[in-house]
Amino acid sequence: MTITHHISTSGIGAKDFTPEDVDEAIYQAEQYFETISIPLIEPKHMFVPGLYFREFQMAAETFLTGKLHAQDDGLIIASGKVTFITKDERRTFEGPCMVTVKANTKPLLYAHTHVVFYSAHSNPDDTHDLDLIESRVITPNEIGCKPKQELA
């Protein structure tokens, strides 16, 4: 089955991609973003008993590749309009709304407007160690997905 993604807003024109092509393109985009020194989006952190919250903001007309989540997670789009492109689908959301982030699926996000996101994660031992929390909720790129390829 071929999933068709028309990604004309990215400047590459409309083209049909297989899910594997889309996944590979997302990893190549991530590598490209690393080479042009796009500033990292620093999250804000909040801790309450048993939970860890993370807030991200994206500027309008910017791209971002997301991390692989170890399990399906909920994401709150508090405000703004954003398109998620994955190997399986392309969805556009306008906040406020709640969406599911599928486990082990690498997303490419495009912010049509300024976007504010919130995610919540279980934190049963109330740790504030961000590296430990991330090791519990994020899957390294190399697990569950095709490893990154060298850019041509």
C-alpha positions in Angstrom: 0.0 0.0 0.0 1.4 3.4 -0.9 0.7 6.4 1.4 0.6 9.6 -0.6 2.0 12.7 1.0 1.8 16.0 -0.8 4.4 18.1 0.9 4.4 21.2 -1.3 4.8 23.6 1.6 8.3 22.2 2.2 9.5 23.4 -1.2 10.1 19.9 -2.5 6.9 19.7 -4.5 4.2 17.1 -4.5 5.4 13.5 -4.8 4.1 10.0 -4.0 6.1 8.2 -1.3 5.9 4.8 0.2 6.0 4.6 4.0 9.6 3.6 3.9 10.5 6.6 1.6 8.7 8.9 4.0 10.6 7.5 7.0 13.9 7.8 5.2 13.1 11.4 4.2 12.3 12.3 7.8 15.7 10.9 9.0 17.5 12.7 6.2 15.7 16.0 7.2 16.8 15.5 10.8 20.4 15.0 9.6 20.1 18.1 7.4 18.7 20.2 10.3 21.8 19.2 12.4 24.2 20.4 9.7 22.6 23.9 9.4 22.7 24.5 13.1 19.0 25.0 13.7 18.7 26.1 17.3 17.3 23.4 19.5 13.8 24.0 21.0 14.4 24.0 24.7 11.4 22.6 26.6 10.1 23.9 29.9 9.7 21.3 32.6 7.2 20.9 35.4 7.0 18.2 38.0 4.0 17.2 40.1 3.7 14.0 42.2 3.7 11.1 39.9 3.9 13.2 36.7 6.4 15.0 34.5 5.2 17.7 32.1 7.1 19.1 29.1 6.2 22.3 27.2 7.5 22.9 23.7 7.0 25.9 21.4 7.6 26.1 17.7 7.9 29.3 15.7 5.6 29.8 12.7 6.9 28.3 9.4 9.5 26.1 11.0 10.2 22.3 10.8 11.0 19.9 13.6 11.7 16.2 13.8 10.3 14.6 16.9 11.8 11.8 19.0 10.6 8.3 19.0 8.3 7.6 22.0 8.6 4.2 23.7 4.8 3.9 23.9 1.8 5.7 22.6 1.6 9.1 24.4 -0.9 11.9 24.5 0.0 15.4 23.3 -1.9 18.6 23.9 -1.6 21.2 21.3 -2.6 24.3 23.3 -2.5 26.7 20.5 -1.4 27.1 16.9 -1.7 25.0 13.7 0.8 22.2 13.0 1.1 19.3 10.5 2.5 15.9 11.6 4.0 13.8 8.8 4.9 10.2 9.6 5.5 7.1 7.5 1.8 6.2 8.0 0.0 9.4 7.6 -0.2 13.2 7.4 -2.4 15.0 9.9 -3.0 18.7 10.5 -4.2 19.9 13.9 -5.2 23.3 15.2 -5.2 23.9 19.0 -6.6 23.5 21.4 -6.8 19.8 20.9 -5.4 16.5 22.1 -3.6 14.0 19.8 -1.9 10.6 20.1 1.8 10.3 19.4 2.3 6.7 18.1 5.1 4.7 19.6 8.3 4.2 17.5 7.1 6.5 14.8 9.4 9.3 13.7 7.5 12.5 13.0 8.3 15.6 10.9 6.4 18.6 12.1 5.6 21.8 10.3 4.3 24.8 12.2 1.9 26.9 10.1 1.6 29.3 13.0 3.3 29.7 16.4 2.5 26.4 18.2 2.5 25.5 21.9 2.5 21.8 22.9 2.3 20.0 26.2 3.1 16.3 27.0 2.7 14.5 30.2 4.6 11.4 31.3 4.4 9.0 34.3 7.0 9.7 36.9 6.3 7.1 39.6 9.5 7.9 41.7 9.1 11.7 41.3 12.6 12.0 39.9 13.8 15.3 38.5 16.6 13.6 36.5 15.7 14.5 32.9 18.1 12.0 31.5 16.5 9.2 33.5 12.9 10.3 32.5 13.9 10.5 28.8 15.5 7.0 29.0 12.1 5.7 30.2 9.9 7.5 27.6 12.1 7.9 24.5 13.4 5.1 22.2 16.8 5.8 20.6 16.5 6.4 16.8 18.3 3.1 16.1 15.7 0.9 17.9 12.4 0.2 16.1 13.2 2.3 13.0 15.7 2.3 10.2 19.0 3.8 11.2 20.0 7.2 9.8 21.6 7.1 6.4 24.5 9.3 5.2 23.4 12.4 3.3 24.5 12.5 -0.3 
